[in-house]
Amino acid sequence: MSKADISCKMLLEWFKGALRTEKRLPSPMPKKRITTYWEIKQDDWYAYGWNKATMRVAPSNRSISQMMFCYDLLWTLDDEDDRKLLLCRAANIPWKQITYRLGKHRSTLDKRLSIVLLDLVETIRTNKRYRQTLQKLLTTTVS
């Protein structure tokens, strides 16, 4: 295995990480004010524990690059059901819900997921641009 190779299991983990990274990104639409009343600061310090403590950790540059690589790779799949299947499994959606959405049996979908992941690995191996991007992602160190 060279530095630019990736297994199916690792590729699925990268898609899971891509979905986690997408959740950590800020909203693309800015929040708008819907009233003309003055702003009341909703601070947890004054709420005495009534609100949940919220903390958003910004994703690293490497995780954003991996997310963009995964989504770019996702569009190489021709069938929309394959894309849905891959993203549903990456989001840890239960098999029963996926079978309802796609209308196929679980074992059929599991085999199809394996085929889709193998197709993506083969796409990486044959396409020079994807291979170079993967090699950059695998060789960069996190500081």
HUTA-V59893 format. One line per field, one symbol per residue. psi: psi as a letter, one per 20 degrees, with the letter a starting at -180 (. if undefined). Layout:
psi: ???
//
This chain:
psi: pahjqqrgghhhhhhghghhhhhiqrphpqpqpirjrqpponphhiiljhqqppppppqrhghhhhghgghhhhiiphphhggggghghhjkpqhghhhggikrqghghgghgggghhghhhgghhphghgggghghhiqqp.
//
